[in-house]
Every structure is written in structure tokens, then in C-alpha cells.
Amino acid sequence: MAAAGASGSTLAGIIQQLSKEQVDILPSISVVAPPGGLVDHAFFIEVKERLISDAIALEPDAIALDLHGAMGTT
């Protein structure tokens, strides 16, 4: 998480602000892809299921997602 917090990205800003507020951060999964083409649907399902299972297991008070752009699956 230290690398993500220092990256200069939107996610870094989220991490930095939550750290200032002394919020417990419960990281789950990070997925990055360049623009173009469709995402393999099986991979999308795997990521979606991981996010849901982590949310159920960790029981967070809130969830922050750094989303940008559009996506389609095969």
C-alpha cells in the first residue's frame, strides 16, 4: 500500500487523505489495464467475486473505488 500511496494517482490521494484522518484502510485488490479492447469476461467475474467476498469478509464502513473510463467484456 505504501507504493500506491506515493504514486501520484487518484488512489494515492484517497490513501493519503484516509491516512490523515487515521482511518483503517483494508486493501482488497488492484486491477489496472491500458485502454482498448474488451476484458475477458471470466477475468471480470473473478475480480467482481473477489471484491464482493472481501467486502463480506472485511465488513468495511465504506468502499472507495478509483474508477475511470468505460469497460466492456467478451
Biopython code that builds the backbone (N, CA, C, O; Angstrom):
import numpy as np
from Bio.PDB.StructureBuilder import StructureBuilder

atoms = [
    (1, "MET", "N", (0.825, -1.187, 0.000)),
    (1, "MET", "CA", (0.000, 0.000, 0.000)),
    (1, "MET", "C", (0.870, 1.252, 0.000)),
    (1, "MET", "O", (0.434, 2.304, -0.468)),
    (2, "ALA", "N", (2.083, 1.156, 0.512)),
    (2, "ALA", "CA", (2.964, 2.325, 0.537)),
    (2, "ALA", "C", (3.260, 2.826, -0.874)),
    (2, "ALA", "O", (3.281, 4.033, -1.114)),
    (3, "ALA", "N", (3.488, 1.902, -1.804)),
    (3, "ALA", "CA", (3.773, 2.303, -3.186)),
    (3, "ALA", "C", (2.566, 2.989, -3.808)),
    (3, "ALA", "O", (2.716, 3.997, -4.500)),
    (4, "ALA", "N", (1.376, 2.457, -3.571)),
    (4, "ALA", "CA", (0.155, 3.071, -4.118)),
    (4, "ALA", "C", (-0.065, 4.448, -3.530)),
    (4, "ALA", "O", (-0.525, 5.348, -4.234)),
    (5, "GLY", "N", (0.247, 4.636, -2.266)),
    (5, "GLY", "CA", (0.051, 5.918, -1.605)),
    (5, "GLY", "C", (1.016, 6.995, -2.056)),
    (5, "GLY", "O", (0.801, 8.178, -1.795)),
    (6, "ALA", "N", (2.083, 6.588, -2.734)),
    (6, "ALA", "CA", (3.092, 7.553, -3.187)),
    (6, "ALA", "C", (3.117, 7.703, -4.707)),
    (6, "ALA", "O", (4.022, 8.339, -5.247)),
    (7, "SER", "N", (2.150, 7.133, -5.392)),
    (7, "SER", "CA", (2.211, 7.059, -6.849)),
    (7, "SER", "C", (1.785, 8.331, -7.585)),
    (7, "SER", "O", (2.054, 8.455, -8.779)),
    (8, "GLY", "N", (1.137, 9.265, -6.918)),
    (8, "GLY", "CA", (0.646, 10.458, -7.593)),
    (8, "GLY", "C", (-0.679, 10.228, -8.295)),
    (8, "GLY", "O", (-1.128, 11.085, -9.056)),
    (9, "SER", "N", (-1.306, 9.099, -8.057)),
    (9, "SER", "CA", (-2.572, 8.756, -8.702)),
    (9, "SER", "C", (-3.755, 9.194, -7.838)),
    (9, "SER", "O", (-3.586, 9.673, -6.716)),
    (10, "THR", "N", (-4.952, 9.017, -8.390)),
    (10, "THR", "CA", (-6.161, 9.279, -7.605)),
    (10, "THR", "C", (-6.195, 8.368, -6.385)),
    (10, "THR", "O", (-6.546, 8.804, -5.289)),
    (11, "LEU", "N", (-5.830, 7.105, -6.575)),
    (11, "LEU", "CA", (-5.781, 6.162, -5.457)),
    (11, "LEU", "C", (-4.828, 6.660, -4.373)),
    (11, "LEU", "O", (-5.122, 6.532, -3.185)),
    (12, "ALA", "N", (-3.699, 7.223, -4.771)),
    (12, "ALA", "CA", (-2.749, 7.770, -3.805)),
    (12, "ALA", "C", (-3.390, 8.883, -2.984)),
    (12, "ALA", "O", (-3.184, 8.966, -1.773)),
    (13, "GLY", "N", (-4.165, 9.733, -3.641)),
    (13, "GLY", "CA", (-4.857, 10.804, -2.923)),
    (13, "GLY", "C", (-5.859, 10.259, -1.925)),
    (13, "GLY", "O", (-5.982, 10.777, -0.815)),
    (14, "ILE", "N", (-6.577, 9.210, -2.318)),
    (14, "ILE", "CA", (-7.530, 8.569, -1.405)),
    (14, "ILE", "C", (-6.782, 8.015, -0.189)),
    (14, "ILE", "O", (-7.193, 8.238, 0.950)),
    (15, "ILE", "N", (-5.697, 7.300, -0.430)),
    (15, "ILE", "CA", (-4.912, 6.711, 0.663)),
    (15, "ILE", "C", (-4.339, 7.792, 1.565)),
    (15, "ILE", "O", (-4.388, 7.667, 2.789)),
    (16, "GLN", "N", (-3.798, 8.847, 0.979)),
    (16, "GLN", "CA", (-3.202, 9.923, 1.777)),
    (16, "GLN", "C", (-4.242, 10.601, 2.661)),
    (16, "GLN", "O", (-3.979, 10.860, 3.836)),
    (17, "GLN", "N", (-5.415, 10.892, 2.112)),
    (17, "GLN", "CA", (-6.456, 11.557, 2.895)),
    (17, "GLN", "C", (-6.967, 10.658, 4.012)),
    (17, "GLN", "O", (-7.139, 11.110, 5.144)),
    (18, "LEU", "N", (-7.210, 9.393, 3.703)),
    (18, "LEU", "CA", (-7.678, 8.469, 4.739)),
    (18, "LEU", "C", (-6.629, 8.295, 5.834)),
    (18, "LEU", "O", (-6.974, 8.172, 7.010)),
    (19, "SER", "N", (-5.361, 8.283, 5.459)),
    (19, "SER", "CA", (-4.282, 8.176, 6.455)),
    (19, "SER", "C", (-4.253, 9.401, 7.366)),
    (19, "SER", "O", (-4.053, 9.274, 8.574)),
    (20, "LYS", "N", (-4.452, 10.590, 6.788)),
    (20, "LYS", "CA", (-4.507, 11.813, 7.598)),
    (20, "LYS", "C", (-5.641, 11.748, 8.617)),
    (20, "LYS", "O", (-5.513, 12.237, 9.740)),
    (21, "GLU", "N", (-6.742, 11.144, 8.211)),
    (21, "GLU", "CA", (-7.911, 11.028, 9.093)),
    (21, "GLU", "C", (-7.799, 9.834, 10.038)),
    (21, "GLU", "O", (-8.709, 9.567, 10.822)),
    (22, "GLN", "N", (-6.667, 9.114, 9.959)),
    (22, "GLN", "CA", (-6.393, 7.937, 10.785)),
    (22, "GLN", "C", (-7.465, 6.854, 10.642)),
    (22, "GLN", "O", (-7.876, 6.214, 11.610)),
    (23, "VAL", "N", (-7.894, 6.680, 9.401)),
    (23, "VAL", "CA", (-8.883, 5.653, 9.072)),
    (23, "VAL", "C", (-8.145, 4.341, 8.813)),
    (23, "VAL", "O", (-7.094, 4.337, 8.172)),
    (24, "ASP", "N", (-8.682, 3.242, 9.302)),
    (24, "ASP", "CA", (-8.115, 1.932, 8.990)),
    (24, "ASP", "C", (-8.430, 1.613, 7.534)),
    (24, "ASP", "O", (-9.593, 1.619, 7.129)),
    (25, "ILE", "N", (-7.402, 1.336, 6.755)),
    (25, "ILE", "CA", (-7.567, 1.012, 5.343)),
    (25, "ILE", "C", (-7.437, -0.498, 5.194)),
    (25, "ILE", "O", (-6.450, -1.094, 5.625)),
    (26, "LEU", "N", (-8.442, -1.105, 4.579)),
    (26, "LEU", "CA", (-8.467, -2.551, 4.385)),
    (26, "LEU", "C", (-8.357, -2.831, 2.887)),
    (26, "LEU", "O", (-9.380, -2.961, 2.215)),
    (27, "PRO", "N", (-7.136, -2.927, 2.347)),
    (27, "PRO", "CA", (-6.992, -3.116, 0.909)),
    (27, "PRO", "C", (-7.542, -4.458, 0.444)),
    (27, "PRO", "O", (-7.518, -5.448, 1.175)),
    (28, "SER", "N", (-8.036, -4.466, -0.785)),
    (28, "SER", "CA", (-8.593, -5.683, -1.363)),
    (28, "SER", "C", (-7.780, -6.091, -2.582)),
    (28, "SER", "O", (-6.855, -6.895, -2.473)),
    (29, "ILE", "N", (-8.116, -5.547, -3.727)),
    (29, "ILE", "CA", (-7.492, -5.956, -4.981)),
    (29, "ILE", "C", (-7.291, -4.719, -5.855)),
    (29, "ILE", "O", (-8.074, -3.770, -5.804)),
    (30, "SER", "N", (-6.241, -4.750, -6.647)),
    (30, "SER", "CA", (-5.974, -3.662, -7.586)),
    (30, "SER", "C", (-5.841, -4.255, -8.976)),
    (30, "SER", "O", (-5.097, -5.214, -9.184)),
    (31, "VAL", "N", (-6.562, -3.682, -9.923)),
    (31, "VAL", "CA", (-6.517, -4.158, -11.297)),
    (31, "VAL", "C", (-6.349, -2.949, -12.200)),
    (31, "VAL", "O", (-7.100, -1.980, -12.093)),
    (32, "VAL", "N", (-5.368, -3.004, -13.089)),
    (32, "VAL", "CA", (-5.080, -1.894, -13.994)),
    (32, "VAL", "C", (-4.941, -2.457, -15.413)),
    (32, "VAL", "O", (-4.379, -3.535, -15.607)),
    (33, "ALA", "N", (-5.449, -1.730, -16.386)),
    (33, "ALA", "CA", (-5.301, -2.152, -17.784)),
    (33, "ALA", "C", (-5.211, -0.917, -18.669)),
    (33, "ALA", "O", (-5.817, 0.111, -18.366)),
    (34, "PRO", "N", (-4.461, -1.013, -19.757)),
    (34, "PRO", "CA", (-4.435, 0.099, -20.704)),
    (34, "PRO", "C", (-5.749, 0.142, -21.482)),
    (34, "PRO", "O", (-6.456, -0.863, -21.553)),
    (35, "PRO", "N", (-6.080, 1.290, -22.064)),
    (35, "PRO", "CA", (-7.321, 1.369, -22.833)),
    (35, "PRO", "C", (-7.258, 0.521, -24.099)),
    (35, "PRO", "O", (-6.192, 0.292, -24.669)),
    (36, "GLY", "N", (-8.434, 0.065, -24.519)),
    (36, "GLY", "CA", (-8.513, -0.649, -25.787)),
    (36, "GLY", "C", (-8.939, -2.094, -25.625)),
    (36, "GLY", "O", (-8.428, -2.816, -24.768)),
    (37, "GLY", "N", (-9.868, -2.499, -26.445)),
    (37, "GLY", "CA", (-10.282, -3.889, -26.465)),
    (37, "GLY", "C", (-11.195, -4.260, -25.317)),
    (37, "GLY", "O", (-11.448, -3.469, -24.407)),
    (38, "LEU", "N", (-11.676, -5.473, -25.387)),
    (38, "LEU", "CA", (-12.583, -5.988, -24.373)),
    (38, "LEU", "C", (-11.808, -6.755, -23.308)),
    (38, "LEU", "O", (-10.755, -7.330, -23.581)),
    (39, "VAL", "N", (-12.344, -6.755, -22.099)),
    (39, "VAL", "CA", (-11.774, -7.523, -20.990)),
    (39, "VAL", "C", (-12.364, -8.923, -21.047)),
    (39, "VAL", "O", (-13.561, -9.086, -21.283)),
    (40, "ASP", "N", (-11.536, -9.927, -20.832)),
    (40, "ASP", "CA", (-12.013, -11.304, -20.787)),
    (40, "ASP", "C", (-13.091, -11.423, -19.706)),
    (40, "ASP", "O", (-12.864, -11.047, -18.556)),
    (41, "HIS", "N", (-14.255, -11.943, -20.074)),
    (41, "HIS", "CA", (-15.389, -11.974, -19.146)),
    (41, "HIS", "C", (-15.083, -12.826, -17.908)),
    (41, "HIS", "O", (-15.500, -12.469, -16.806)),
    (42, "ALA", "N", (-14.379, -13.921, -18.064)),
    (42, "ALA", "CA", (-14.041, -14.777, -16.914)),
    (42, "ALA", "C", (-13.174, -14.005, -15.921)),
    (42, "ALA", "O", (-13.344, -14.146, -14.710)),
    (43, "PHE", "N", (-12.247, -13.190, -16.427)),
    (43, "PHE", "CA", (-11.408, -12.384, -15.545)),
    (43, "PHE", "C", (-12.249, -11.346, -14.810)),
    (43, "PHE", "O", (-12.072, -11.127, -13.611)),
    (44, "PHE", "N", (-13.166, -10.709, -15.539)),
    (44, "PHE", "CA", (-14.062, -9.735, -14.905)),
    (44, "PHE", "C", (-14.853, -10.388, -13.770)),
    (44, "PHE", "O", (-14.970, -9.809, -12.690)),
    (45, "ILE", "N", (-15.390, -11.575, -13.997)),
    (45, "ILE", "CA", (-16.153, -12.282, -12.970)),
    (45, "ILE", "C", (-15.269, -12.592, -11.765)),
    (45, "ILE", "O", (-15.700, -12.448, -10.621)),
    (46, "GLU", "N", (-14.039, -13.016, -12.022)),
    (46, "GLU", "CA", (-13.093, -13.322, -10.939)),
    (46, "GLU", "C", (-12.835, -12.090, -10.068)),
    (46, "GLU", "O", (-12.851, -12.183, -8.841)),
    (47, "VAL", "N", (-12.599, -10.948, -10.695)),
    (47, "VAL", "CA", (-12.341, -9.705, -9.957)),
    (47, "VAL", "C", (-13.588, -9.277, -9.187)),
    (47, "VAL", "O", (-13.498, -8.899, -8.018)),
    (48, "LYS", "N", (-14.747, -9.335, -9.836)),
    (48, "LYS", "CA", (-16.006, -8.964, -9.184)),
    (48, "LYS", "C", (-16.258, -9.836, -7.955)),
    (48, "LYS", "O", (-16.618, -9.324, -6.895)),
    (49, "GLU", "N", (-16.072, -11.143, -8.093)),
    (49, "GLU", "CA", (-16.295, -12.054, -6.968)),
    (49, "GLU", "C", (-15.316, -11.798, -5.834)),
    (49, "GLU", "O", (-15.677, -11.914, -4.663)),
    (50, "ARG", "N", (-14.071, -11.448, -6.173)),
    (50, "ARG", "CA", (-13.072, -11.129, -5.141)),
    (50, "ARG", "C", (-13.485, -9.874, -4.377)),
    (50, "ARG", "O", (-13.402, -9.843, -3.149)),
    (51, "LEU", "N", (-13.931, -8.838, -5.092)),
    (51, "LEU", "CA", (-14.371, -7.609, -4.428)),
    (51, "LEU", "C", (-15.548, -7.874, -3.493)),
    (51, "LEU", "O", (-15.581, -7.374, -2.368)),
    (52, "ILE", "N", (-16.498, -8.651, -3.957)),
    (52, "ILE", "CA", (-17.673, -8.956, -3.141)),
    (52, "ILE", "C", (-17.290, -9.796, -1.924)),
    (52, "ILE", "O", (-17.730, -9.507, -0.811)),
    (53, "SER", "N", (-16.476, -10.831, -2.125)),
    (53, "SER", "CA", (-16.101, -11.686, -0.996)),
    (53, "SER", "C", (-15.268, -10.926, 0.032)),
    (53, "SER", "O", (-15.428, -11.142, 1.233)),
    (54, "ASP", "N", (-14.383, -10.040, -0.421)),
    (54, "ASP", "CA", (-13.606, -9.228, 0.524)),
    (54, "ASP", "C", (-14.509, -8.278, 1.300)),
    (54, "ASP", "O", (-14.316, -8.086, 2.501)),
    (55, "ALA", "N", (-15.488, -7.685, 0.632)),
    (55, "ALA", "CA", (-16.419, -6.779, 1.318)),
    (55, "ALA", "C", (-17.216, -7.526, 2.377)),
    (55, "ALA", "O", (-17.444, -7.005, 3.468)),
    (56, "ILE", "N", (-17.634, -8.731, 2.063)),
    (56, "ILE", "CA", (-18.378, -9.538, 3.037)),
    (56, "ILE", "C", (-17.477, -9.911, 4.217)),
    (56, "ILE", "O", (-17.885, -9.804, 5.374)),
    (57, "ALA", "N", (-16.263, -10.344, 3.922)),
    (57, "ALA", "CA", (-15.344, -10.795, 4.977)),
    (57, "ALA", "C", (-14.845, -9.645, 5.854)),
    (57, "ALA", "O", (-14.744, -9.790, 7.072)),
    (58, "LEU", "N", (-14.533, -8.499, 5.232)),
    (58, "LEU", "CA", (-13.922, -7.386, 5.976)),
    (58, "LEU", "C", (-14.954, -6.474, 6.638)),
    (58, "LEU", "O", (-14.625, -5.752, 7.580)),
    (59, "GLU", "N", (-16.186, -6.500, 6.160)),
    (59, "GLU", "CA", (-17.261, -5.655, 6.686)),
    (59, "GLU", "C", (-16.847, -4.187, 6.847)),
    (59, "GLU", "O", (-16.929, -3.639, 7.946)),
    (60, "PRO", "N", (-16.406, -3.553, 5.762)),
    (60, "PRO", "CA", (-15.969, -2.153, 5.870)),
    (60, "PRO", "C", (-17.146, -1.206, 6.088)),
    (60, "PRO", "O", (-18.289, -1.520, 5.754)),
    (61, "ASP", "N", (-16.839, -0.040, 6.655)),
    (61, "ASP", "CA", (-17.857, 1.008, 6.811)),
    (61, "ASP", "C", (-18.125, 1.706, 5.482)),
    (61, "ASP", "O", (-19.210, 2.247, 5.269)),
    (62, "ALA", "N", (-17.141, 1.694, 4.594)),
    (62, "ALA", "CA", (-17.272, 2.335, 3.288)),
    (62, "ALA", "C", (-16.326, 1.650, 2.310)),
    (62, "ALA", "O", (-15.384, 0.965, 2.707)),
    (63, "ILE", "N", (-16.594, 1.848, 1.032)),
    (63, "ILE", "CA", (-15.742, 1.292, -0.022)),
    (63, "ILE", "C", (-15.391, 2.423, -0.977)),
    (63, "ILE", "O", (-16.272, 3.161, -1.417)),
    (64, "ALA", "N", (-14.108, 2.562, -1.299)),
    (64, "ALA", "CA", (-13.662, 3.569, -2.254)),
    (64, "ALA", "C", (-13.129, 2.844, -3.485)),
    (64, "ALA", "O", (-12.227, 2.013, -3.389)),
    (65, "LEU", "N", (-13.696, 3.169, -4.630)),
    (65, "LEU", "CA", (-13.234, 2.592, -5.891)),
    (65, "LEU", "C", (-12.711, 3.717, -6.779)),
    (65, "LEU", "O", (-13.398, 4.717, -6.984)),
    (66, "ASP", "N", (-11.517, 3.560, -7.296)),
    (66, "ASP", "CA", (-10.924, 4.526, -8.223)),
    (66, "ASP", "C", (-11.227, 4.038, -9.634)),
    (66, "ASP", "O", (-10.446, 3.286, -10.219)),
    (67, "LEU", "N", (-12.352, 4.464, -10.172)),
    (67, "LEU", "CA", (-12.801, 4.017, -11.488)),
    (67, "LEU", "C", (-12.659, 5.142, -12.506)),
    (67, "LEU", "O", (-12.871, 6.311, -12.183)),
    (68, "HIS", "N", (-12.303, 4.787, -13.730)),
    (68, "HIS", "CA", (-12.182, 5.786, -14.789)),
    (68, "HIS", "C", (-12.488, 5.139, -16.119)),
    (68, "HIS", "O", (-12.036, 4.027, -16.389)),
    (69, "GLY", "N", (-13.231, 5.804, -16.932)),
    (69, "GLY", "CA", (-13.474, 5.327, -18.279)),
    (69, "GLY", "C", (-14.577, 4.308, -18.364)),
    (69, "GLY", "O", (-15.418, 4.202, -17.471)),
    (70, "ALA", "N", (-14.568, 3.569, -19.428)),
    (70, "ALA", "CA", (-15.596, 2.575, -19.698)),
    (70, "ALA", "C", (-14.937, 1.214, -19.901)),
    (70, "ALA", "O", (-13.735, 1.119, -20.150)),
    (71, "MET", "N", (-15.749, 0.166, -19.790)),
    (71, "MET", "CA", (-15.216, -1.170, -19.989)),
    (71, "MET", "C", (-16.308, -2.063, -20.548)),
    (71, "MET", "O", (-17.479, -1.930, -20.191)),
    (72, "GLY", "N", (-15.923, -2.957, -21.411)),
    (72, "GLY", "CA", (-16.806, -3.988, -21.910)),
    (72, "GLY", "C", (-16.118, -5.330, -21.776)),
    (72, "GLY", "O", (-14.889, -5.398, -21.758)),
    (73, "THR", "N", (-16.894, -6.399, -21.680)),
    (73, "THR", "CA", (-16.304, -7.737, -21.573)),
    (73, "THR", "C", (-16.651, -8.548, -22.797)),
    (73, "THR", "O", (-17.555, -8.209, -23.561)),
    (74, "THR", "N", (-15.909, -9.632, -22.969)),
    (74, "THR", "CA", (-16.130, -10.512, -24.125)),
    (74, "THR", "C", (-17.442, -11.268, -24.012)),
    (74, "THR", "O", (-17.782, -12.051, -24.899)),
]
sb = StructureBuilder()
sb.init_structure("model")
sb.init_model(0)
sb.init_chain("A")
sb.init_seg("    ")
for serial, (resi, resn, name, xyz) in enumerate(atoms, 1):
    if name == "N":
        sb.init_residue(resn, " ", resi, " ")
    sb.init_atom(name, np.array(xyz, "f"), 0.0, 1.0, " ", f" {name:<3s}", serial, name[0])
structure = sb.get_structure()
